[in-house]
Amino acid sequence: MTGVLKKRIVIIEDERDILELLNMILTRAGYEVYLCDNGRNAMSLIKSVRPHLVLLDIMLPGVDGKAIADAMAKDEDLSATGIIVVSALEEAEKMFMGHPQIKDFCFKPFRTSVLLEKVKKAMGDY
């Protein structure tokens, strides 16, 4: 990928094993990956990285994923940034109904091939 800018993804996930797994999958797929393990630091990382996509857990220490998605929607620079919700919560789809930035949902436990397919689709990498 010489000379090509990699697409940036921010992963916000408090479970270390899942964070590391997602990092490995997406780095191998050629994305530039940034990690955040809590809700408190998520917005500052998102603002500094300006990612093409955010993988967002809902249940996070500090600030939950719904509040982060709502804050992104209100931020002029981030309101067009796509989000894939990665969660074990069955109610996730209802929580984010009508949220324009949500590109997809990936429920835990997930298959890596399914997650990667959803990321590629959300990024337009097909």
C-alpha positions in Angstrom: 0.0 0.0 0.0 2.8 2.4 -0.7 1.7 5.9 -1.5 -1.9 5.2 -0.4 -3.2 6.7 2.8 -4.7 4.0 5.0 -8.2 4.5 6.2 -8.4 5.2 10.0 -10.6 3.3 12.4 -11.0 4.2 16.1 -12.1 1.2 18.3 -13.7 2.1 21.6 -14.0 -1.1 23.7 -13.3 -1.8 27.4 -12.7 -5.5 27.2 -9.0 -5.9 26.6 -9.2 -9.3 24.7 -11.8 -7.9 22.3 -9.9 -4.7 21.8 -6.7 -6.6 20.9 -8.6 -9.0 18.6 -10.3 -6.1 16.7 -6.9 -4.3 16.5 -5.3 -7.4 15.0 -8.1 -8.1 12.5 -8.3 -4.6 11.2 -4.5 -3.9 11.2 -4.0 -7.1 9.1 -6.7 -5.9 6.8 -4.7 -2.8 6.1 -6.4 -0.2 8.2 -4.7 2.3 10.5 -6.2 1.5 14.0 -6.4 3.6 17.1 -7.6 2.1 20.4 -9.5 3.5 23.4 -10.5 1.4 26.4 -13.0 3.8 28.1 -15.7 6.3 27.3 -14.0 9.2 29.1 -11.2 9.6 26.5 -13.1 8.5 23.4 -14.2 11.9 22.1 -10.7 13.5 22.4 -9.2 10.5 20.5 -11.9 10.7 17.8 -11.4 14.4 17.4 -7.6 14.1 17.1 -7.6 11.1 14.7 -10.6 12.1 12.6 -11.4 8.5 11.7 -13.3 7.2 8.7 -15.1 4.8 11.0 -15.6 4.2 14.7 -16.3 0.7 16.2 -18.2 1.5 19.4 -19.1 -0.6 22.4 -22.1 0.6 24.4 -21.2 -0.4 28.0 -18.1 1.6 28.8 -16.5 3.0 31.9 -17.0 6.8 32.2 -19.3 7.6 29.3 -21.4 5.1 27.5 -21.4 4.4 23.8 -24.8 6.1 23.2 -23.6 9.3 24.7 -20.5 9.2 22.5 -22.6 8.6 19.4 -24.9 11.5 20.3 -21.8 13.8 20.9 -20.4 12.8 17.5 -23.7 13.6 15.9 -23.7 17.1 17.4 -20.1 17.8 16.4 -19.9 19.4 12.9 -16.6 17.7 12.1 -17.7 14.3 13.2 -21.4 14.2 12.2 -20.6 12.3 9.0 -18.3 9.7 10.6 -19.8 6.2 10.4 -20.2 4.0 13.4 -20.5 0.3 13.8 -21.9 -0.7 17.2 -20.1 -3.7 18.7 -22.1 -4.9 21.7 -23.5 -7.9 23.5 -26.7 -5.9 24.3 -29.7 -7.2 22.5 -31.4 -3.8 22.8 -28.6 -2.0 20.9 -30.6 -1.7 17.7 -33.6 -0.1 19.5 -31.2 2.3 21.4 -29.8 3.6 18.1 -32.9 3.5 16.0 -32.9 6.5 13.6 -29.3 7.4 14.4 -28.0 8.4 10.9 -24.3 7.6 11.7 -24.9 4.0 12.6 -23.8 1.9 9.6 -24.3 -1.5 11.2 -24.3 -3.7 14.4 -22.0 -6.5 15.2 -23.2 -8.5 18.2 -20.7 -10.2 20.6 -19.6 -12.9 20.3 -18.9 -12.2 16.6 -17.2 -14.0 13.8 -14.2 -12.2 12.6 -15.1 -12.7 8.9 -18.6 -11.1 9.5 -17.1 -8.2 11.4 -14.5 -7.5 8.6 -17.2 -7.7 6.0 -19.3 -5.1 7.9 -16.3 -2.8 8.2 -15.4 -3.0 4.6 -19.1 -2.4 3.6 -19.3 0.7 5.9 -16.0 2.0 4.5 -17.0 1.4 0.9 -14.1 -1.0 0.4 -15.9 -3.5 -1.9 
